[in-house]
Amino acid sequence: MPTRGRGRRSGEAARRSEAERLRAALRAPARIIALDESGRQWSSGELAARLDGWRRDGRDVILAIGGPDGLDRPLLDAAEEVWSLSRLTLPHALVPIIVAEQLYRAWTIINKHPYHRE
């Protein structure tokens, strides 16, 4: 069944193509964090703790955001962690914006900046 907006190209083919492009761009050793609805939800404090740990680890961090059809299963399986932003269905175009704001919020928590209030 064709995916809306892609003509004959299936969701599976789109996921596979996106995964190939992402793998080609990776520099080893990198930590892959996949964003997927099947992942674990983190509080802002938990994200801050992870961000601080990733920073201390020194490896590049790749936040893998798939297309509207999600990420390819082998790429999800290769990720060190799978992060779910919400159980809600979000417009795909908002995901990078939400991720950027949450990373900024996590940075402010780490640095004790007053942006984040509990």
ChimeraX commands (.cxc) that place a marker at each C-alpha (Angstrom):
marker #1 position 0.00,0.00,0.00 radius 0.5
marker #1 position 1.58,3.33,-1.00 radius 0.5
marker #1 position 2.38,5.85,1.68 radius 0.5
marker #1 position 0.54,9.12,1.28 radius 0.5
marker #1 position 2.66,11.77,-0.48 radius 0.5
marker #1 position 5.19,9.23,-1.78 radius 0.5
marker #1 position 3.41,7.77,-4.77 radius 0.5
marker #1 position 4.39,4.11,-5.10 radius 0.5
marker #1 position 7.17,4.20,-2.56 radius 0.5
marker #1 position 6.26,2.19,0.51 radius 0.5
marker #1 position 6.90,3.18,4.12 radius 0.5
marker #1 position 9.31,0.26,4.39 radius 0.5
marker #1 position 11.33,1.47,1.39 radius 0.5
marker #1 position 11.40,5.00,2.79 radius 0.5
marker #1 position 12.64,3.77,6.17 radius 0.5
marker #1 position 15.33,1.64,4.54 radius 0.5
marker #1 position 16.52,4.52,2.34 radius 0.5
marker #1 position 16.64,6.94,5.30 radius 0.5
marker #1 position 18.58,4.38,7.37 radius 0.5
marker #1 position 21.15,3.92,4.58 radius 0.5
marker #1 position 21.70,7.69,4.35 radius 0.5
marker #1 position 22.04,7.97,8.12 radius 0.5
marker #1 position 24.53,5.08,8.33 radius 0.5
marker #1 position 26.59,6.65,5.52 radius 0.5
marker #1 position 26.82,9.90,7.51 radius 0.5
marker #1 position 27.81,8.26,10.83 radius 0.5
marker #1 position 31.32,8.56,12.21 radius 0.5
marker #1 position 32.30,5.74,14.53 radius 0.5
marker #1 position 32.25,5.52,17.43 radius 0.5
marker #1 position 28.99,7.37,17.83 radius 0.5
marker #1 position 26.17,6.90,20.30 radius 0.5
marker #1 position 22.87,6.49,18.46 radius 0.5
marker #1 position 19.74,7.61,20.26 radius 0.5
marker #1 position 16.69,6.72,18.18 radius 0.5
marker #1 position 13.47,8.65,18.54 radius 0.5
marker #1 position 10.52,6.31,18.23 radius 0.5
marker #1 position 7.09,5.95,19.77 radius 0.5
marker #1 position 8.14,2.55,21.17 radius 0.5
marker #1 position 10.91,4.12,23.25 radius 0.5
marker #1 position 11.08,5.21,26.85 radius 0.5
marker #1 position 9.78,8.60,27.90 radius 0.5
marker #1 position 12.14,10.72,29.99 radius 0.5
marker #1 position 11.42,13.60,32.30 radius 0.5
marker #1 position 13.39,16.80,31.76 radius 0.5
marker #1 position 15.60,15.86,34.71 radius 0.5
marker #1 position 16.26,12.41,33.27 radius 0.5
marker #1 position 17.17,13.91,29.91 radius 0.5
marker #1 position 19.54,16.34,31.66 radius 0.5
marker #1 position 21.25,13.44,33.43 radius 0.5
marker #1 position 21.60,11.56,30.14 radius 0.5
marker #1 position 22.89,14.66,28.33 radius 0.5
marker #1 position 25.48,15.19,31.06 radius 0.5
marker #1 position 26.54,11.55,30.78 radius 0.5
marker #1 position 26.76,11.73,26.99 radius 0.5
marker #1 position 28.83,14.89,27.29 radius 0.5
marker #1 position 31.25,13.24,29.71 radius 0.5
marker #1 position 31.51,10.13,27.52 radius 0.5
marker #1 position 33.05,12.17,24.70 radius 0.5
marker #1 position 31.52,10.28,21.78 radius 0.5
marker #1 position 29.41,11.99,19.16 radius 0.5
marker #1 position 25.69,11.67,19.87 radius 0.5
marker #1 position 23.39,11.01,16.94 radius 0.5
marker #1 position 19.71,11.69,17.56 radius 0.5
marker #1 position 18.08,9.61,14.85 radius 0.5
marker #1 position 14.71,11.02,13.86 radius 0.5
marker #1 position 13.07,9.02,11.12 radius 0.5
marker #1 position 10.68,10.26,8.52 radius 0.5
marker #1 position 6.90,10.19,8.86 radius 0.5
marker #1 position 7.01,6.39,8.56 radius 0.5
marker #1 position 9.45,5.98,11.46 radius 0.5
marker #1 position 12.89,4.38,11.61 radius 0.5
marker #1 position 14.09,1.17,10.01 radius 0.5
marker #1 position 14.01,-1.79,12.48 radius 0.5
marker #1 position 17.76,-2.61,12.14 radius 0.5
marker #1 position 18.59,1.02,12.95 radius 0.5
marker #1 position 16.30,0.95,15.99 radius 0.5
marker #1 position 17.97,-2.28,17.12 radius 0.5
marker #1 position 21.43,-0.71,16.72 radius 0.5
marker #1 position 20.53,2.31,18.88 radius 0.5
marker #1 position 21.91,2.44,22.41 radius 0.5
marker #1 position 18.68,4.01,23.62 radius 0.5
marker #1 position 15.24,4.59,22.15 radius 0.5
marker #1 position 13.53,7.79,23.27 radius 0.5
marker #1 position 9.83,8.51,22.95 radius 0.5
marker #1 position 8.84,12.15,23.19 radius 0.5
marker #1 position 5.22,11.35,24.00 radius 0.5
marker #1 position 2.52,8.76,23.70 radius 0.5
marker #1 position 0.59,11.41,21.77 radius 0.5
marker #1 position 0.73,11.48,17.99 radius 0.5
marker #1 position 2.79,14.56,17.11 radius 0.5
marker #1 position 3.15,16.22,13.71 radius 0.5
marker #1 position 6.42,14.92,12.28 radius 0.5
marker #1 position 7.68,18.42,11.43 radius 0.5
marker #1 position 7.46,19.45,15.11 radius 0.5
marker #1 position 9.77,16.70,16.37 radius 0.5
marker #1 position 13.09,18.50,15.63 radius 0.5
marker #1 position 11.75,21.65,17.30 radius 0.5
marker #1 position 10.61,19.76,20.39 radius 0.5
marker #1 position 13.94,17.91,20.59 radius 0.5
marker #1 position 15.90,21.18,20.30 radius 0.5
marker #1 position 13.86,22.80,23.07 radius 0.5
marker #1 position 14.21,19.78,25.32 radius 0.5
marker #1 position 17.99,19.68,24.80 radius 0.5
marker #1 position 18.16,23.38,25.64 radius 0.5
marker #1 position 16.04,22.75,28.75 radius 0.5
marker #1 position 18.32,19.86,29.78 radius 0.5
marker #1 position 21.38,22.10,29.30 radius 0.5
marker #1 position 19.80,24.76,31.53 radius 0.5
marker #1 position 19.11,22.16,34.23 radius 0.5
marker #1 position 22.74,20.97,34.10 radius 0.5
marker #1 position 23.98,24.57,34.35 radius 0.5
marker #1 position 21.43,25.62,36.99 radius 0.5
marker #1 position 19.95,28.28,34.74 radius 0.5
marker #1 position 16.45,29.47,35.78 radius 0.5
marker #1 position 14.78,28.55,32.44 radius 0.5
marker #1 position 13.46,25.25,33.81 radius 0.5
marker #1 position 11.07,25.47,36.75 radius 0.5
marker #1 position 9.71,22.53,38.68 radius 0.5
marker link #1:1,2 radius 0.2
marker link #1:2,3 radius 0.2
marker link #1:3,4 radius 0.2
marker link #1:4,5 radius 0.2
marker link #1:5,6 radius 0.2
marker link #1:6,7 radius 0.2
marker link #1:7,8 radius 0.2
marker link #1:8,9 radius 0.2
marker link #1:9,10 radius 0.2
marker link #1:10,11 radius 0.2
marker link #1:11,12 radius 0.2
marker link #1:12,13 radius 0.2
marker link #1:13,14 radius 0.2
marker link #1:14,15 radius 0.2
marker link #1:15,16 radius 0.2
marker link #1:16,17 radius 0.2
marker link #1:17,18 radius 0.2
marker link #1:18,19 radius 0.2
marker link #1:19,20 radius 0.2
marker link #1:20,21 radius 0.2
marker link #1:21,22 radius 0.2
marker link #1:22,23 radius 0.2
marker link #1:23,24 radius 0.2
marker link #1:24,25 radius 0.2
marker link #1:25,26 radius 0.2
marker link #1:26,27 radius 0.2
marker link #1:27,28 radius 0.2
marker link #1:28,29 radius 0.2
marker link #1:29,30 radius 0.2
marker link #1:30,31 radius 0.2
marker link #1:31,32 radius 0.2
marker link #1:32,33 radius 0.2
marker link #1:33,34 radius 0.2
marker link #1:34,35 radius 0.2
marker link #1:35,36 radius 0.2
marker link #1:36,37 radius 0.2
marker link #1:37,38 radius 0.2
marker link #1:38,39 radius 0.2
marker link #1:39,40 radius 0.2
marker link #1:40,41 radius 0.2
marker link #1:41,42 radius 0.2
marker link #1:42,43 radius 0.2
marker link #1:43,44 radius 0.2
marker link #1:44,45 radius 0.2
marker link #1:45,46 radius 0.2
marker link #1:46,47 radius 0.2
marker link #1:47,48 radius 0.2
marker link #1:48,49 radius 0.2
marker link #1:49,50 radius 0.2
marker link #1:50,51 radius 0.2
marker link #1:51,52 radius 0.2
marker link #1:52,53 radius 0.2
marker link #1:53,54 radius 0.2
marker link #1:54,55 radius 0.2
marker link #1:55,56 radius 0.2
marker link #1:56,57 radius 0.2
marker link #1:57,58 radius 0.2
marker link #1:58,59 radius 0.2
marker link #1:59,60 radius 0.2
marker link #1:60,61 radius 0.2
marker link #1:61,62 radius 0.2
marker link #1:62,63 radius 0.2
marker link #1:63,64 radius 0.2
marker link #1:64,65 radius 0.2
marker link #1:65,66 radius 0.2
marker link #1:66,67 radius 0.2
marker link #1:67,68 radius 0.2
marker link #1:68,69 radius 0.2
marker link #1:69,70 radius 0.2
marker link #1:70,71 radius 0.2
marker link #1:71,72 radius 0.2
marker link #1:72,73 radius 0.2
marker link #1:73,74 radius 0.2
marker link #1:74,75 radius 0.2
marker link #1:75,76 radius 0.2
marker link #1:76,77 radius 0.2
marker link #1:77,78 radius 0.2
marker link #1:78,79 radius 0.2
marker link #1:79,80 radius 0.2
marker link #1:80,81 radius 0.2
marker link #1:81,82 radius 0.2
marker link #1:82,83 radius 0.2
marker link #1:83,84 radius 0.2
marker link #1:84,85 radius 0.2
marker link #1:85,86 radius 0.2
marker link #1:86,87 radius 0.2
marker link #1:87,88 radius 0.2
marker link #1:88,89 radius 0.2
marker link #1:89,90 radius 0.2
marker link #1:90,91 radius 0.2
marker link #1:91,92 radius 0.2
marker link #1:92,93 radius 0.2
marker link #1:93,94 radius 0.2
marker link #1:94,95 radius 0.2
marker link #1:95,96 radius 0.2
marker link #1:96,97 radius 0.2
marker link #1:97,98 radius 0.2
marker link #1:98,99 radius 0.2
marker link #1:99,100 radius 0.2
marker link #1:100,101 radius 0.2
marker link #1:101,102 radius 0.2
marker link #1:102,103 radius 0.2
marker link #1:103,104 radius 0.2
marker link #1:104,105 radius 0.2
marker link #1:105,106 radius 0.2
marker link #1:106,107 radius 0.2
marker link #1:107,108 radius 0.2
marker link #1:108,109 radius 0.2
marker link #1:109,110 radius 0.2
marker link #1:110,111 radius 0.2
marker link #1:111,112 radius 0.2
marker link #1:112,113 radius 0.2
marker link #1:113,114 radius 0.2
marker link #1:114,115 radius 0.2
marker link #1:115,116 radius 0.2
marker link #1:116,117 radius 0.2
marker link #1:117,118 radius 0.2
view
